[in-house]
Amino acid sequence: MLNPPLPLLLLSFGLSFLLLAILLNSGRAKYLAMDEPNQRSLHRIAVPRVGGIAIVIAVLGTWSQLAEMSRLLLVLTAALAGISYIDDRRGLSVSARLAAHVAAAGVMVIFGFSDGSVWRTAALIGSLVWMINAYNFMDGADGLAGGMAIFGFTAYGVASSLAHSELLSAMSFILAAATAGFLIFNFPPAKVFMGDAGSISLGFLAAVLGMTGWKLGTWPPWFPALVFSPFLVDASLTLLRRILRGERFWQAHRDHYYQRLIRMGWSHRRTALAEYAVMAGVAASALAALRCDALGQTLILAGWALAFAGMMLAVDIRWRRFAISGEMRP
C-alpha cells in the first residue's frame, strides 16, 4: 500500500497550487521576485519566480503533519529556501551562495549520516553540495525541473513503499505532489518559474532523501544517482567540459544539452516532453533494477551510460552543424 494517505497528498498539492494561483491572479507575484531576461536566458519576457516559495511552503507544511519527521531537515530546508529567495530577489555572490550550501550540507551530513569517518563525511558533503548545484544548473527551461522532481520523488516513493519505509515514502510522495501543483503553472509556456528557492531546495532534498534510503537499506547508493541521472549527467559533463576549456565555469551560461536543443530550434514543450520520456524510462528501469541481481543491475546501469552517451553525441554533432551554418538561436 502506497503512503501517505490521500488527504496529505491533496494538502501538499492544494497548498502549492492555491498559493501560486493567488499570487499570480492577484498580481502580487511580480512584487516578490521577477526573472528578467538577459543574454544567458532562454526566455524573452519577465516571469515571476515564486514557484519555489509555494513548493517549500506546501512541503514543509505537509511534512509537519508526519510523525517522526526530522526537525533538523525542516529547519535546514527552510533556511536554504530563505537564503535562495534572497538570491532570487536581490542577488548574492557565488561565494555567499556556496557557503550556505556547504553549511547546510555539512550540518545535515554530520548530524544525520556521518559514521565518524572523515573521508566518508567529506564525500557525502561534497555529493550533497553537487546535487544542490546540479539541480539549480538544470532549472533553465519551462517544465524541466518540475518534471524531474515529479518523476524522481515518485520513484523514491514507490521504492520506499515497497520496502515498507513508510516515513520516507510519505515524504517522497508529498514532494512530488507539491511539485505537481507548481508544474501546472510552469509547463510550457510557463507563467511562473521555480527560482533558486525551489531548485536549490529540491536538489538538497533529492540528495538527503537519497542518502536516507541508502542509510536505511531501502536502496543501494546507485539508485538515487540513476533516478536523477537526467540532471546529474548533463550538469556534470557540461561542467567538466567548461573546466577543460578554461572557462569561468561558475558563471551562468547556456551550454547545457537541454539549452542547446532549444537554441537549435526545439520548443520548450518539445524539450520538456523529450526529457520526461528519458526521466520516466530512467525511473522505471531503476525500480526494476532493485529486483535484479548484481549482473542485471550492472547491465541496466551500463545500458543507460551508453544511452546518455549516444544522445549527447547526437546533440554535439547537430550543434556543430548549426554552429557552422549560423542557424542557432541567439
VOPA-496555 format. One record per residue (C-alpha): residue in three letters; x, y, z. Coordinates in steps of 0.001 Angstrom, whole numbers, always signed. Layout:
N
r = ALA, c1 = X, c2 = Y, c3 = Z;
...
END
This chain:
330
r = MET, c1 = +0, c2 = +0, c3 = +0;
r = LEU, c1 = +1383, c2 = +3387, c3 = -1019;
r = ASN, c1 = +1866, c2 = +6137, c3 = +1517;
r = PRO, c1 = +962, c2 = +8779, c3 = +2578;
r = PRO, c1 = -2835, c2 = +8896, c3 = +2942;
r = LEU, c1 = -4637, c2 = +10706, c3 = +138;
r = PRO, c1 = -5557, c2 = +13728, c3 = +2331;
r = LEU, c1 = -1868, c2 = +14566, c3 = +2819;
r = LEU, c1 = -1189, c2 = +14362, c3 = -907;
r = LEU, c1 = -4160, c2 = +16623, c3 = -1606;
r = LEU, c1 = -2974, c2 = +19034, c3 = +1081;
r = SER, c1 = +513, c2 = +19232, c3 = -440;
r = PHE, c1 = -794, c2 = +19657, c3 = -3987;
r = GLY, c1 = -3515, c2 = +22077, c3 = -2909;
r = LEU, c1 = -1238, c2 = +24361, c3 = -896;
r = SER, c1 = +1196, c2 = +24674, c3 = -3777;
r = PHE, c1 = -1470, c2 = +25182, c3 = -6427;
r = LEU, c1 = -3638, c2 = +27611, c3 = -4459;
r = LEU, c1 = -760, c2 = +29751, c3 = -3253;
r = LEU, c1 = +523, c2 = +30180, c3 = -6795;
r = ALA, c1 = -2974, c2 = +30801, c3 = -8157;
r = ILE, c1 = -3499, c2 = +33553, c3 = -5599;
r = LEU, c1 = -90, c2 = +35149, c3 = -6203;
r = LEU, c1 = -456, c2 = +35100, c3 = -9980;
r = ASN, c1 = -4109, c2 = +36122, c3 = -10231;
r = SER, c1 = -3702, c2 = +38969, c3 = -7742;
r = GLY, c1 = -576, c2 = +40277, c3 = -9438;
r = ARG, c1 = +1394, c2 = +40044, c3 = -6202;
r = ALA, c1 = +3866, c2 = +37524, c3 = -7610;
r = LYS, c1 = +5720, c2 = +40199, c3 = -9550;
r = TYR, c1 = +6471, c2 = +42082, c3 = -6321;
r = LEU, c1 = +8123, c2 = +39059, c3 = -4708;
r = ALA, c1 = +10681, c2 = +38149, c3 = -7366;
r = MET, c1 = +10918, c2 = +38513, c3 = -11139;
r = ASP, c1 = +13173, c2 = +36756, c3 = -13615;
r = GLU, c1 = +14256, c2 = +39389, c3 = -16099;
r = PRO, c1 = +15550, c2 = +38012, c3 = -19427;
r = ASN, c1 = +19245, c2 = +38506, c3 = -20145;
r = GLN, c1 = +21911, c2 = +37171, c3 = -22507;
r = ARG, c1 = +22021, c2 = +33899, c3 = -20551;
r = SER, c1 = +18250, c2 = +33307, c3 = -20586;
r = LEU, c1 = +16107, c2 = +31140, c3 = -22850;
r = HIS, c1 = +13019, c2 = +33309, c3 = -22340;
r = ARG, c1 = +12213, c2 = +36750, c3 = -23723;
r = ILE, c1 = +9752, c2 = +38210, c3 = -21213;
r = ALA, c1 = +9922, c2 = +38772, c3 = -17459;
r = VAL, c1 = +8358, c2 = +35921, c3 = -15474;
r = PRO, c1 = +7690, c2 = +35736, c3 = -11706;
r = ARG, c1 = +9996, c2 = +33266, c3 = -9969;
r = VAL, c1 = +7982, c2 = +32435, c3 = -6890;
r = GLY, c1 = +7197, c2 = +28781, c3 = -7613;
r = GLY, c1 = +9831, c2 = +27576, c3 = -5197;
r = ILE, c1 = +8223, c2 = +29506, c3 = -2361;
r = ALA, c1 = +4932, c2 = +27689, c3 = -2938;
r = ILE, c1 = +6614, c2 = +24285, c3 = -3211;
r = VAL, c1 = +8608, c2 = +24692, c3 = +3;
r = ILE, c1 = +5647, c2 = +26031, c3 = +1982;
r = ALA, c1 = +3481, c2 = +23144, c3 = +771;
r = VAL, c1 = +6118, c2 = +20512, c3 = +1510;
r = LEU, c1 = +7132, c2 = +21769, c3 = +4934;
r = GLY, c1 = +3535, c2 = +22425, c3 = +5933;
r = THR, c1 = +2507, c2 = +18889, c3 = +4995;
r = TRP, c1 = +5650, c2 = +17242, c3 = +6337;
r = SER, c1 = +4949, c2 = +18835, c3 = +9728;
r = GLN, c1 = +1890, c2 = +16572, c3 = +9950;
r = LEU, c1 = +4041, c2 = +13432, c3 = +9808;
r = ALA, c1 = +5052, c2 = +11645, c3 = +12973;
r = GLU, c1 = +8816, c2 = +11234, c3 = +13488;
r = MET, c1 = +9568, c2 = +13982, c3 = +10962;
r = SER, c1 = +13116, c2 = +15334, c3 = +11306;
r = ARG, c1 = +13064, c2 = +18871, c3 = +12677;
r = LEU, c1 = +16625, c2 = +19350, c3 = +11501;
r = LEU, c1 = +15608, c2 = +18667, c3 = +7905;
r = LEU, c1 = +12645, c2 = +21041, c3 = +8186;
r = VAL, c1 = +14859, c2 = +23825, c3 = +9548;
r = LEU, c1 = +17671, c2 = +23343, c3 = +7028;
r = THR, c1 = +15264, c2 = +23207, c3 = +4083;
r = ALA, c1 = +13527, c2 = +26373, c3 = +5236;
r = ALA, c1 = +16877, c2 = +28116, c3 = +5764;
r = LEU, c1 = +18178, c2 = +27166, c3 = +2317;
r = ALA, c1 = +14924, c2 = +28249, c3 = +694;
r = GLY, c1 = +15041, c2 = +31575, c3 = +2552;
r = ILE, c1 = +18628, c2 = +32324, c3 = +1550;
r = SER, c1 = +17893, c2 = +31279, c3 = -2024;
r = TYR, c1 = +14859, c2 = +33559, c3 = -2133;
r = ILE, c1 = +17103, c2 = +36464, c3 = -1134;
r = ASP, c1 = +19297, c2 = +35498, c3 = -4073;
r = ASP, c1 = +16221, c2 = +35408, c3 = -6347;
r = ARG, c1 = +15157, c2 = +38854, c3 = -5233;
r = ARG, c1 = +18382, c2 = +40761, c3 = -4668;
r = GLY, c1 = +21232, c2 = +38555, c3 = -5850;
r = LEU, c1 = +24035, c2 = +37057, c3 = -3782;
r = SER, c1 = +27666, c2 = +36446, c3 = -4624;
r = VAL, c1 = +28787, c2 = +32989, c3 = -5721;
r = SER, c1 = +30860, c2 = +32647, c3 = -2546;
r = ALA, c1 = +27904, c2 = +33526, c3 = -303;
r = ARG, c1 = +25627, c2 = +31018, c3 = -2047;
r = LEU, c1 = +28233, c2 = +28272, c3 = -1932;
r = ALA, c1 = +28938, c2 = +28938, c3 = +1743;
r = ALA, c1 = +25247, c2 = +28476, c3 = +2528;
r = HIS, c1 = +25137, c2 = +25230, c3 = +548;
r = VAL, c1 = +28226, c2 = +23823, c3 = +2261;
r = ALA, c1 = +26969, c2 = +24848, c3 = +5692;
r = ALA, c1 = +23572, c2 = +23197, c3 = +5201;
r = ALA, c1 = +25151, c2 = +20072, c3 = +3707;
r = GLY, c1 = +27720, c2 = +19884, c3 = +6491;
r = VAL, c1 = +25154, c2 = +20119, c3 = +9266;
r = MET, c1 = +22861, c2 = +17591, c3 = +7580;
r = VAL, c1 = +25622, c2 = +15044, c3 = +6981;
r = ILE, c1 = +27358, c2 = +15410, c3 = +10357;
r = PHE, c1 = +24152, c2 = +15068, c3 = +12360;
r = GLY, c1 = +22302, c2 = +12723, c3 = +10020;
r = PHE, c1 = +24689, c2 = +10460, c3 = +8132;
r = SER, c1 = +28238, c2 = +10605, c3 = +9482;
r = ASP, c1 = +29787, c2 = +7477, c3 = +10951;
r = GLY, c1 = +32852, c2 = +9305, c3 = +12246;
r = SER, c1 = +34940, c2 = +8740, c3 = +9120;
r = VAL, c1 = +36420, c2 = +11998, c3 = +7868;
r = TRP, c1 = +36628, c2 = +10804, c3 = +4273;
r = ARG, c1 = +33078, c2 = +9438, c3 = +4209;
r = THR, c1 = +31757, c2 = +12640, c3 = +5762;
r = ALA, c1 = +33628, c2 = +14800, c3 = +3262;
r = ALA, c1 = +32429, c2 = +12660, c3 = +356;
r = LEU, c1 = +28794, c2 = +12890, c3 = +1465;
r = ILE, c1 = +29015, c2 = +16650, c3 = +1971;
r = GLY, c1 = +30568, c2 = +17051, c3 = -1473;
r = SER, c1 = +27883, c2 = +14874, c3 = -3051;
r = LEU, c1 = +25123, c2 = +16845, c3 = -1375;
r = VAL, c1 = +26589, c2 = +20199, c3 = -2437;
r = TRP, c1 = +26959, c2 = +18976, c3 = -6015;
r = MET, c1 = +23360, c2 = +17743, c3 = -6166;
r = ILE, c1 = +22154, c2 = +21125, c3 = -4883;
r = ASN, c1 = +24021, c2 = +22938, c3 = -7630;
r = ALA, c1 = +23378, c2 = +20399, c3 = -10386;
r = TYR, c1 = +19636, c2 = +20755, c3 = -9865;
r = ASN, c1 = +19984, c2 = +24524, c3 = -9902;
r = PHE, c1 = +22029, c2 = +24448, c3 = -13119;
r = MET, c1 = +19344, c2 = +22371, c3 = -14844;
r = ASP, c1 = +16495, c2 = +24724, c3 = -13950;
r = GLY, c1 = +16586, c2 = +26785, c3 = -17108;
r = ALA, c1 = +13689, c2 = +25660, c3 = -19309;
r = ASP, c1 = +9918, c2 = +25551, c3 = -18813;
r = GLY, c1 = +8706, c2 = +22389, c3 = -17101;
r = LEU, c1 = +12122, c2 = +20754, c3 = -16770;
r = ALA, c1 = +12965, c2 = +20966, c3 = -13048;
r = GLY, c1 = +9355, c2 = +20372, c3 = -12029;
r = GLY, c1 = +9160, c2 = +17258, c3 = -14183;
r = MET, c1 = +12405, c2 = +15876, c3 = -12754;
r = ALA, c1 = +11054, c2 = +16329, c3 = -9225;
r = ILE, c1 = +7816, c2 = +14513, c3 = -10014;
r = PHE, c1 = +9495, c2 = +11543, c3 = -11697;
r = GLY, c1 = +12389, c2 = +11428, c3 = -9234;
r = PHE, c1 = +10474, c2 = +11691, c3 = -5980;
r = THR, c1 = +7724, c2 = +9392, c3 = -7244;
r = ALA, c1 = +10398, c2 = +6758, c3 = -7905;
r = TYR, c1 = +11691, c2 = +7320, c3 = -4359;
r = GLY, c1 = +8155, c2 = +6956, c3 = -3044;
r = VAL, c1 = +7438, c2 = +3710, c3 = -4880;
r = ALA, c1 = +10757, c2 = +2137, c3 = -3900;
r = SER, c1 = +10473, c2 = +3098, c3 = -242;
r = SER, c1 = +6843, c2 = +1997, c3 = -105;
r = LEU, c1 = +7731, c2 = -1427, c3 = -1492;
r = ALA, c1 = +10480, c2 = -1644, c3 = +1139;
r = HIS, c1 = +7999, c2 = -608, c3 = +3870;
r = SER, c1 = +9917, c2 = +2597, c3 = +4693;
r = GLU, c1 = +6710, c2 = +4471, c3 = +5467;
r = LEU, c1 = +8107, c2 = +7849, c3 = +6521;
r = LEU, c1 = +10460, c2 = +8057, c3 = +3547;
r = SER, c1 = +7632, c2 = +7032, c3 = +1235;
r = ALA, c1 = +5326, c2 = +9704, c3 = +2622;
r = MET, c1 = +7981, c2 = +12412, c3 = +2366;
r = SER, c1 = +8744, c2 = +11492, c3 = -1248;
r = PHE, c1 = +5146, c2 = +11414, c3 = -2474;
r = ILE, c1 = +4400, c2 = +14693, c3 = -700;
r = LEU, c1 = +7321, c2 = +16314, c3 = -2530;
r = ALA, c1 = +6045, c2 = +15012, c3 = -5859;
r = ALA, c1 = +2520, c2 = +16270, c3 = -5130;
r = ALA, c1 = +3691, c2 = +19771, c3 = -4189;
r = THR, c1 = +5752, c2 = +19999, c3 = -7369;
r = ALA, c1 = +2777, c2 = +18855, c3 = -9445;
r = GLY, c1 = +821, c2 = +21839, c3 = -8128;
r = PHE, c1 = +3620, c2 = +24087, c3 = -9358;
r = LEU, c1 = +4063, c2 = +22348, c3 = -12723;
r = ILE, c1 = +518, c2 = +23255, c3 = -13750;
r = PHE, c1 = +1715, c2 = +26870, c3 = -13968;
r = ASN, c1 = +5246, c2 = +26070, c3 = -15162;
r = PHE, c1 = +4544, c2 = +23686, c3 = -18038;
r = PRO, c1 = +5303, c2 = +25452, c3 = -21349;
r = PRO, c1 = +4512, c2 = +28233, c3 = -21786;
r = ALA, c1 = +5451, c2 = +28960, c3 = -18175;
r = LYS, c1 = +3511, c2 = +31516, c3 = -16167;
r = VAL, c1 = +5893, c2 = +31174, c3 = -13218;
r = PHE, c1 = +9432, c2 = +29961, c3 = -12619;
r = MET, c1 = +10731, c2 = +27930, c3 = -9704;
r = GLY, c1 = +13662, c2 = +30206, c3 = -8897;
r = ASP, c1 = +16604, c2 = +29249, c3 = -6700;
r = ALA, c1 = +14287, c2 = +28939, c3 = -3705;
r = GLY, c1 = +12804, c2 = +25907, c3 = -5420;
r = SER, c1 = +15698, c2 = +24390, c3 = -7369;
r = ILE, c1 = +18190, c2 = +24642, c3 = -4501;
r = SER, c1 = +15674, c2 = +23136, c3 = -2072;
r = LEU, c1 = +14715, c2 = +20292, c3 = -4407;
r = GLY, c1 = +18349, c2 = +19450, c3 = -5123;
r = PHE, c1 = +19063, c2 = +19392, c3 = -1401;
r = LEU, c1 = +16076, c2 = +17149, c3 = -696;
r = ALA, c1 = +16827, c2 = +14812, c3 = -3608;
r = ALA, c1 = +20264, c2 = +14176, c3 = -2101;
r = VAL, c1 = +19102, c2 = +13960, c3 = +1524;
r = LEU, c1 = +16265, c2 = +11530, c3 = +805;
r = GLY, c1 = +18570, c2 = +9525, c3 = -1444;
r = MET, c1 = +21108, c2 = +9241, c3 = +1373;
r = THR, c1 = +18345, c2 = +8401, c3 = +3834;
r = GLY, c1 = +17172, c2 = +5483, c3 = +1716;
r = TRP, c1 = +20750, c2 = +4249, c3 = +1453;
r = LYS, c1 = +21246, c2 = +4552, c3 = +5226;
r = LEU, c1 = +18033, c2 = +2627, c3 = +5904;
r = GLY, c1 = +18925, c2 = -72, c3 = +3409;
r = THR, c1 = +15919, c2 = +816, c3 = +1259;
r = TRP, c1 = +18070, c2 = +1069, c3 = -1878;
r = PRO, c1 = +21742, c2 = +886, c3 = -2895;
r = PRO, c1 = +23728, c2 = +4105, c3 = -3498;
r = TRP, c1 = +23394, c2 = +3878, c3 = -7285;
r = PHE, c1 = +19588, c2 = +4123, c3 = -7116;
r = PRO, c1 = +19206, c2 = +7873, c3 = -6377;
r = ALA, c1 = +22052, c2 = +8634, c3 = -8783;
r = LEU, c1 = +20288, c2 = +6737, c3 = -11577;
r = VAL, c1 = +16868, c2 = +8211, c3 = -10779;
r = PHE, c1 = +18212, c2 = +11771, c3 = -11073;
r = SER, c1 = +20747, c2 = +10957, c3 = -13801;
r = PRO, c1 = +18975, c2 = +13067, c3 = -16475;
r = PHE, c1 = +20078, c2 = +16097, c3 = -14461;
r = LEU, c1 = +23318, c2 = +14761, c3 = -12984;
r = VAL, c1 = +24789, c2 = +13580, c3 = -16290;
r = ASP, c1 = +24028, c2 = +16787, c3 = -18209;
r = ALA, c1 = +25214, c2 = +19055, c3 = -15385;
r = SER, c1 = +28379, c2 = +17052, c3 = -14649;
r = LEU, c1 = +29566, c2 = +16664, c3 = -18242;
r = THR, c1 = +28781, c2 = +20274, c3 = -19089;
r = LEU, c1 = +30748, c2 = +21478, c3 = -16056;
r = LEU, c1 = +33695, c2 = +19213, c3 = -16910;
r = ARG, c1 = +33736, c2 = +20432, c3 = -20491;
r = ARG, c1 = +33759, c2 = +24074, c3 = -19383;
r = ILE, c1 = +36589, c2 = +23416, c3 = -16917;
r = LEU, c1 = +38668, c2 = +21703, c3 = -19598;
r = ARG, c1 = +38115, c2 = +24674, c3 = -21912;
r = GLY, c1 = +39358, c2 = +27034, c3 = -19215;
r = GLU, c1 = +36038, c2 = +28891, c3 = -18980;
r = ARG, c1 = +34632, c2 = +30560, c3 = -15881;
r = PHE, c1 = +32536, c2 = +27538, c3 = -15040;
r = TRP, c1 = +30873, c2 = +29179, c3 = -12030;
r = GLN, c1 = +29153, c2 = +31772, c3 = -14202;
r = ALA, c1 = +25702, c2 = +31353, c3 = -15748;
r = HIS, c1 = +25717, c2 = +30048, c3 = -19325;
r = ARG, c1 = +23595, c2 = +28344, c3 = -21995;
r = ASP, c1 = +25745, c2 = +25331, c3 = -22824;
r = HIS, c1 = +23761, c2 = +22505, c3 = -21200;
r = TYR, c1 = +22404, c2 = +19912, c3 = -23591;
r = TYR, c1 = +18783, c2 = +20909, c3 = -22976;
r = GLN, c1 = +19727, c2 = +24535, c3 = -23634;
r = ARG, c1 = +21434, c2 = +23567, c3 = -26860;
r = LEU, c1 = +18300, c2 = +21791, c3 = -28047;
r = ILE, c1 = +16223, c2 = +24929, c3 = -27529;
r = ARG, c1 = +18822, c2 = +27148, c3 = -29148;
r = MET, c1 = +18778, c2 = +24797, c3 = -32165;
r = GLY, c1 = +15031, c2 = +25315, c3 = -32593;
r = TRP, c1 = +13280, c2 = +22889, c3 = -30253;
r = SER, c1 = +10412, c2 = +24440, c3 = -28327;
r = HIS, c1 = +10334, c2 = +24375, c3 = -24529;
r = ARG, c1 = +7377, c2 = +21996, c3 = -24747;
r = ARG, c1 = +9119, c2 = +19567, c3 = -27087;
r = THR, c1 = +12266, c2 = +19652, c3 = -24953;
r = ALA, c1 = +10305, c2 = +19042, c3 = -21751;
r = LEU, c1 = +8357, c2 = +16118, c3 = -23240;
r = ALA, c1 = +11538, c2 = +14526, c3 = -24585;
r = GLU, c1 = +13202, c2 = +14898, c3 = -21194;
r = TYR, c1 = +10103, c2 = +13449, c3 = -19493;
r = ALA, c1 = +10418, c2 = +10347, c3 = -21665;
r = VAL, c1 = +14011, c2 = +9900, c3 = -20513;
r = MET, c1 = +13079, c2 = +10587, c3 = -16886;
r = ALA, c1 = +10250, c2 = +8046, c3 = -16997;
r = GLY, c1 = +12492, c2 = +5438, c3 = -18584;
r = VAL, c1 = +15244, c2 = +6000, c3 = -16037;
r = ALA, c1 = +12813, c2 = +5854, c3 = -13098;
r = ALA, c1 = +11126, c2 = +2677, c3 = -14344;
r = SER, c1 = +14408, c2 = +908, c3 = -15022;
r = ALA, c1 = +15839, c2 = +1990, c3 = -11655;
r = LEU, c1 = +12829, c2 = +463, c3 = -9888;
r = ALA, c1 = +13125, c2 = -2694, c3 = -11971;
r = ALA, c1 = +16844, c2 = -2928, c3 = -11208;
r = LEU, c1 = +16123, c2 = -3090, c3 = -7481;
r = ARG, c1 = +14691, c2 = -6563, c3 = -8100;
r = CYS, c1 = +17631, c2 = -7720, c3 = -10227;
r = ASP, c1 = +20821, c2 = -9444, c3 = -9193;
r = ALA, c1 = +24193, c2 = -7696, c3 = -9386;
r = LEU, c1 = +24659, c2 = -8633, c3 = -13059;
r = GLY, c1 = +21233, c2 = -7296, c3 = -14008;
r = GLN, c1 = +21857, c2 = -4054, c3 = -12177;
r = THR, c1 = +25233, c2 = -3649, c3 = -13868;
r = LEU, c1 = +23696, c2 = -4193, c3 = -17297;
r = ILE, c1 = +20962, c2 = -1611, c3 = -16651;
r = LEU, c1 = +23482, c2 = +967, c3 = -15451;
r = ALA, c1 = +25764, c2 = +263, c3 = -18408;
r = GLY, c1 = +22811, c2 = +494, c3 = -20771;
r = TRP, c1 = +21904, c2 = +3950, c3 = -19531;
r = ALA, c1 = +25528, c2 = +5067, c3 = -19691;
r = LEU, c1 = +25580, c2 = +4095, c3 = -23367;
r = ALA, c1 = +22170, c2 = +5685, c3 = -23969;
r = PHE, c1 = +23248, c2 = +9007, c3 = -22460;
r = ALA, c1 = +26499, c2 = +8911, c3 = -24418;
r = GLY, c1 = +24571, c2 = +8305, c3 = -27634;
r = MET, c1 = +22037, c2 = +11056, c3 = -27012;
r = MET, c1 = +24711, c2 = +13590, c3 = -26101;
r = LEU, c1 = +26851, c2 = +12655, c3 = -29095;
r = ALA, c1 = +23841, c2 = +13224, c3 = -31351;
r = VAL, c1 = +23293, c2 = +16674, c3 = -29844;
r = ASP, c1 = +27009, c2 = +17513, c3 = -30153;
r = ILE, c1 = +27054, c2 = +16564, c3 = -33840;
r = ARG, c1 = +23954, c2 = +18593, c3 = -34599;
r = TRP, c1 = +25276, c2 = +21506, c3 = -32537;
r = ARG, c1 = +28457, c2 = +21677, c3 = -34592;
r = ARG, c1 = +26412, c2 = +21731, c3 = -37793;
r = PHE, c1 = +24240, c2 = +24553, c3 = -36504;
r = ALA, c1 = +27294, c2 = +26477, c3 = -35315;
r = ILE, c1 = +28792, c2 = +26266, c3 = -38796;
r = SER, c1 = +25544, c2 = +27243, c3 = -40518;
r = GLY, c1 = +24769, c2 = +30042, c3 = -38038;
r = GLU, c1 = +21140, c2 = +28887, c3 = -37711;
r = MET, c1 = +21040, c2 = +28500, c3 = -33918;
r = ARG, c1 = +19000, c2 = +30880, c3 = -31808;
r = PRO, c1 = +20941, c2 = +33758, c3 = -30224;
END
